[in-house]
Amino acid sequence: MGDPSVTEISLKDALIERLGAVYVEVTDISGGCGQSFKALIVSPQFTGLNSLKRHRLVNAALKEEIGKIHAWTARCQTAEEYQRENATNGMV
């Protein structure tokens, strides 16, 4: 079982607070045991950063939480990238 203090909601709240994220989806992909999460994070702080720097920013912001779980995967996008991708997919 994962650390009960790390949940989809706690991770989402931390990303909004610490990265100024404007959109966050966090999903527990470990069958509900809180050991593995994936996230889509949309933040203006990613503007001008390459993928590696974006992931480093997220990992630094969630250092304590990531240390308590088994696996973490994040997609990091700017608002423009998110809108463009979803417009292409017919979602916006």
LINNOR-V162579 format. One record per backbone hydrogen bond with DSSP energy under -1.0 kcal/mol. CO is the residue of the C=O (numbers start at 1). NH is the residue of the N-H. If there is no record, write none. Layout:
# LINNOR-V162579
[[CO,NH] [CO,NH]]
This chain:
# LINNOR-V162579
[[3,6] [7,11] [8,12] [9,13] [10,14] [11,15] [12,16] [13,17] [14,18] [15,19] [15,21] [23,42] [25,40] [27,38] [33,2] [35,70] [35,71] [36,29] [37,73] [38,27] [39,75] [40,25] [41,77] [42,22] [42,23] [43,46] [44,47] [46,49] [50,54] [51,55] [52,56] [53,57] [54,58] [55,59] [56,60] [57,61] [58,62] [60,63] [62,66] [63,67] [65,68] [66,69] [71,37] [73,39] [75,41] [77,43] [78,82] [79,83] [80,84] [81,85] [82,86] [83,87] [84,88] [85,89] [86,91]]
